[in-house]
Amino acid sequence: MLRSSSSKLASITTRDLATAAAAPKLRDVVRRLHEAGLSVTDAAAVLGVSRGRISQLAKA
């Protein structure tokens, strides 16, 4: 059982690291979409995330 718990933990850690690495790039894309005149709603649809997430990324 310890192995399955350890591999689950490693999987979560890897996902967290990947998300953290992608966040600056996603913020840049959100900024560019905003500069191009897209609304929060449109940017959310393009990126497949919620409008709230777009707002968070725009403020970061």
PyMOL CGO cylinders between C-alpha atoms (Angstrom):
from pymol import cmd
from pymol.cgo import CYLINDER

trace = [
    CYLINDER, 0.00, 0.00, 0.00, 2.87, 2.37, 0.62, 0.3, 1, 1, 1, 1, 1, 1,
    CYLINDER, 2.87, 2.37, 0.62, 3.86, 2.16, -3.04, 0.3, 1, 1, 1, 1, 1, 1,
    CYLINDER, 3.86, 2.16, -3.04, 0.46, 3.25, -4.29, 0.3, 1, 1, 1, 1, 1, 1,
    CYLINDER, 0.46, 3.25, -4.29, 0.42, 6.17, -1.86, 0.3, 1, 1, 1, 1, 1, 1,
    CYLINDER, 0.42, 6.17, -1.86, 3.92, 7.20, -2.89, 0.3, 1, 1, 1, 1, 1, 1,
    CYLINDER, 3.92, 7.20, -2.89, 3.14, 7.08, -6.61, 0.3, 1, 1, 1, 1, 1, 1,
    CYLINDER, 3.14, 7.08, -6.61, -0.05, 9.08, -6.04, 0.3, 1, 1, 1, 1, 1, 1,
    CYLINDER, -0.05, 9.08, -6.04, 1.94, 11.70, -4.16, 0.3, 1, 1, 1, 1, 1, 1,
    CYLINDER, 1.94, 11.70, -4.16, 4.55, 11.83, -6.92, 0.3, 1, 1, 1, 1, 1, 1,
    CYLINDER, 4.55, 11.83, -6.92, 1.81, 12.26, -9.52, 0.3, 1, 1, 1, 1, 1, 1,
    CYLINDER, 1.81, 12.26, -9.52, 0.25, 15.17, -7.65, 0.3, 1, 1, 1, 1, 1, 1,
    CYLINDER, 0.25, 15.17, -7.65, 3.62, 16.81, -7.17, 0.3, 1, 1, 1, 1, 1, 1,
    CYLINDER, 3.62, 16.81, -7.17, 4.43, 16.49, -10.87, 0.3, 1, 1, 1, 1, 1, 1,
    CYLINDER, 4.43, 16.49, -10.87, 1.08, 18.00, -11.82, 0.3, 1, 1, 1, 1, 1, 1,
    CYLINDER, 1.08, 18.00, -11.82, 1.59, 20.86, -9.38, 0.3, 1, 1, 1, 1, 1, 1,
    CYLINDER, 1.59, 20.86, -9.38, 5.03, 21.57, -10.82, 0.3, 1, 1, 1, 1, 1, 1,
    CYLINDER, 5.03, 21.57, -10.82, 3.69, 21.52, -14.37, 0.3, 1, 1, 1, 1, 1, 1,
    CYLINDER, 3.69, 21.52, -14.37, 0.88, 23.89, -13.43, 0.3, 1, 1, 1, 1, 1, 1,
    CYLINDER, 0.88, 23.89, -13.43, 3.29, 26.28, -11.73, 0.3, 1, 1, 1, 1, 1, 1,
    CYLINDER, 3.29, 26.28, -11.73, 5.57, 26.22, -14.77, 0.3, 1, 1, 1, 1, 1, 1,
    CYLINDER, 5.57, 26.22, -14.77, 2.67, 26.91, -17.15, 0.3, 1, 1, 1, 1, 1, 1,
    CYLINDER, 2.67, 26.91, -17.15, 1.12, 29.77, -15.15, 0.3, 1, 1, 1, 1, 1, 1,
    CYLINDER, 1.12, 29.77, -15.15, 3.45, 32.55, -16.36, 0.3, 1, 1, 1, 1, 1, 1,
    CYLINDER, 3.45, 32.55, -16.36, 2.90, 31.50, -19.97, 0.3, 1, 1, 1, 1, 1, 1,
    CYLINDER, 2.90, 31.50, -19.97, -0.86, 31.44, -19.47, 0.3, 1, 1, 1, 1, 1, 1,
    CYLINDER, -0.86, 31.44, -19.47, -0.76, 34.90, -17.88, 0.3, 1, 1, 1, 1, 1, 1,
    CYLINDER, -0.76, 34.90, -17.88, 1.13, 36.16, -20.94, 0.3, 1, 1, 1, 1, 1, 1,
    CYLINDER, 1.13, 36.16, -20.94, -1.46, 34.65, -23.28, 0.3, 1, 1, 1, 1, 1, 1,
    CYLINDER, -1.46, 34.65, -23.28, -4.29, 36.25, -21.27, 0.3, 1, 1, 1, 1, 1, 1,
    CYLINDER, -4.29, 36.25, -21.27, -2.51, 39.61, -21.46, 0.3, 1, 1, 1, 1, 1, 1,
    CYLINDER, -2.51, 39.61, -21.46, -2.09, 39.29, -25.22, 0.3, 1, 1, 1, 1, 1, 1,
    CYLINDER, -2.09, 39.29, -25.22, -5.72, 38.32, -25.72, 0.3, 1, 1, 1, 1, 1, 1,
    CYLINDER, -5.72, 38.32, -25.72, -6.80, 41.33, -23.68, 0.3, 1, 1, 1, 1, 1, 1,
    CYLINDER, -6.80, 41.33, -23.68, -4.50, 43.62, -25.69, 0.3, 1, 1, 1, 1, 1, 1,
    CYLINDER, -4.50, 43.62, -25.69, -6.06, 42.21, -28.87, 0.3, 1, 1, 1, 1, 1, 1,
    CYLINDER, -6.06, 42.21, -28.87, -9.46, 43.35, -27.60, 0.3, 1, 1, 1, 1, 1, 1,
    CYLINDER, -9.46, 43.35, -27.60, -10.98, 40.07, -26.44, 0.3, 1, 1, 1, 1, 1, 1,
    CYLINDER, -10.98, 40.07, -26.44, -13.39, 40.22, -23.55, 0.3, 1, 1, 1, 1, 1, 1,
    CYLINDER, -13.39, 40.22, -23.55, -12.94, 38.08, -20.45, 0.3, 1, 1, 1, 1, 1, 1,
    CYLINDER, -12.94, 38.08, -20.45, -15.75, 35.86, -21.71, 0.3, 1, 1, 1, 1, 1, 1,
    CYLINDER, -15.75, 35.86, -21.71, -14.14, 35.44, -25.13, 0.3, 1, 1, 1, 1, 1, 1,
    CYLINDER, -14.14, 35.44, -25.13, -10.69, 34.77, -23.67, 0.3, 1, 1, 1, 1, 1, 1,
    CYLINDER, -10.69, 34.77, -23.67, -12.20, 32.14, -21.37, 0.3, 1, 1, 1, 1, 1, 1,
    CYLINDER, -12.20, 32.14, -21.37, -13.87, 30.43, -24.32, 0.3, 1, 1, 1, 1, 1, 1,
    CYLINDER, -13.87, 30.43, -24.32, -10.65, 30.46, -26.35, 0.3, 1, 1, 1, 1, 1, 1,
    CYLINDER, -10.65, 30.46, -26.35, -8.57, 29.00, -23.52, 0.3, 1, 1, 1, 1, 1, 1,
    CYLINDER, -8.57, 29.00, -23.52, -11.22, 26.65, -22.17, 0.3, 1, 1, 1, 1, 1, 1,
    CYLINDER, -11.22, 26.65, -22.17, -11.14, 28.01, -18.64, 0.3, 1, 1, 1, 1, 1, 1,
    CYLINDER, -11.14, 28.01, -18.64, -13.63, 29.93, -16.52, 0.3, 1, 1, 1, 1, 1, 1,
    CYLINDER, -13.63, 29.93, -16.52, -14.08, 33.68, -16.66, 0.3, 1, 1, 1, 1, 1, 1,
    CYLINDER, -14.08, 33.68, -16.66, -13.00, 33.77, -13.03, 0.3, 1, 1, 1, 1, 1, 1,
    CYLINDER, -13.00, 33.77, -13.03, -9.72, 32.07, -13.92, 0.3, 1, 1, 1, 1, 1, 1,
    CYLINDER, -9.72, 32.07, -13.92, -9.11, 34.63, -16.67, 0.3, 1, 1, 1, 1, 1, 1,
    CYLINDER, -9.11, 34.63, -16.67, -9.69, 37.42, -14.16, 0.3, 1, 1, 1, 1, 1, 1,
    CYLINDER, -9.69, 37.42, -14.16, -7.27, 35.82, -11.70, 0.3, 1, 1, 1, 1, 1, 1,
    CYLINDER, -7.27, 35.82, -11.70, -4.59, 35.49, -14.36, 0.3, 1, 1, 1, 1, 1, 1,
    CYLINDER, -4.59, 35.49, -14.36, -5.12, 39.05, -15.58, 0.3, 1, 1, 1, 1, 1, 1,
    CYLINDER, -5.12, 39.05, -15.58, -4.62, 40.43, -12.06, 0.3, 1, 1, 1, 1, 1, 1,
    CYLINDER, -4.62, 40.43, -12.06, -1.53, 38.35, -11.32, 0.3, 1, 1, 1, 1, 1, 1,
]
cmd.load_cgo(trace, "trace")
